[in-house]
Amino acid sequence: MHGFSLFDIWFDEKGFLQIALDSDKSVELMKIEMSTMNTQENITLQKPTRNSKITKIVRPKKRSTVICGFSDGYLQLVDVSKLKHTNLWTKAMSDAKSGRISDIVVMVEKLITSSMDGTLFIFKSKPGEPIINH
């Protein structure tokens, strides 16, 4: 895998090793079965821009929604529960030069993002509805 750098690694709820790799054009999510070390699944998430570098990822639970923050202030939500990985939305949240997404918090009815330029965004859903299927 030439041109990739390791961004994050974790175990999912079923014990599979999940790896997030960063490349120039995409973020790759790999699911690996530990006993055989075989790749079970590989998902490619296209980056918002050519200059985007991943800075934060909210690990998906129950194979639903991946949330990525990028160095140029973009926030991206991708539904990975279906065979066709649907980009739910991509939005420039902060300044492209100094707006690196520094944190993402998911709550029952809220999604909160912060960035290095000092901005804080709070997204709310309807009462009783989760902001995302996480």
N, C-alpha and C positions, 0 to 999 in steps of 0.2 A: 504494500500500500504506500507507494511513493507519494510524497506531498501532503501527508496527513500528520496532524499532531493530536495527541491525546488531550481531551478537554476534561472528561469526567468518567468515572467508572463506579458502578454500584450493583447490588443484587436486587432483583425484583421480588415481588411477593411469592413467586413460584420457585425461587432459587436460581433463576437464570442470571448469568452475568450480563449486564448491560453496559455498553461502552459508547460514549459520545466522542466522535473524532471531528476535528475541524480541518477543512481544506480551503483552498482559495475560492471555490465556487459553491461549496455546500457544507452542511453538517451531516455526518453519517451516524446513524444509530444502529448498533449491532447487538444482536441477542445471541449469546453463546451458551450452549449446554455444557455444563462443567465436567461431567464424567467423560465425555468424548472430545471436548474442546471443538466441537463442530458449530459453525455458524448456523443458527436456526432461522434468522431473519435479518435483513439489512434494509433500512429505510433511509432514503436520501431526502433531506430537507434543503431546498434551494434558499440561498441567502438573499436578503432584501436588495443589497447592492454589491458591487464588486469589492468595495472597501470594507464591508461588514466583517467583523471578527466576533465570534461568540464570546460573551462575557458572563452570561448567567443562563442556566437551564433549570427549569422546574421539572423534576423527574415525573414521568407519567405514572399514574396508578391505574390499574385495571385497563391498560392499553387504550387510553382515551385521548387525552390532549397533552401535547408537548408545548411548553411556553419557553421561548428563547428571547434573551435580551442581547443586544449587540453593541459594539464599540462606537458605532455612529448614531446611537440613540433610537434605533428601531426596536420595536417589540413585535414578536411574531407568535401567533397561535396556530398550531397545526393539529388537525384531527388525525390520529394514527390508528384509530380503531377499525377502519375499513381497509379493504385492499387498495382502494384508491386514496392515497394520503391527501386529504383536502386542506389547503391553506385557508383557515377560517378568516384570518385577516392579518395584515402587516401594516404597521403605522409608525411613522417617524414621531417619536415622543419628545425628543430633546434635541439640542444642538448637535450637529454632525461632528464637530471638532472636539467639543468638551462634554458631550452628553452621554458618555458611556453608561449603559444600564448597569447599576451596581447591585440592585437587589429586586427580587420579585417575591411577593407574599400572596398566597392564595388562601382566602377565608371562605366561609360558606356563601356569603352574599357579596363578597368584595374581592377585587384583585388590586393590589397596591404595587406600584413600581417607584423606584427612586433612581436617580442618576447623578453622575459626578458634577453636573452643572447646577445642582441644587434643586432640581424639580422633583416634585412628588405628585404622582397621579393616583387617584382612587376611582376605580370603576365599580359601579354598583349594579346588582341585578334586582329584579322584582322581589319583594319580600317572600321568603320561603323557597326561592329558586336558587340553585347553585349558579355562580357566575360562569363556571365551566363544568363540564362533566369530567371531573378529575377524580 
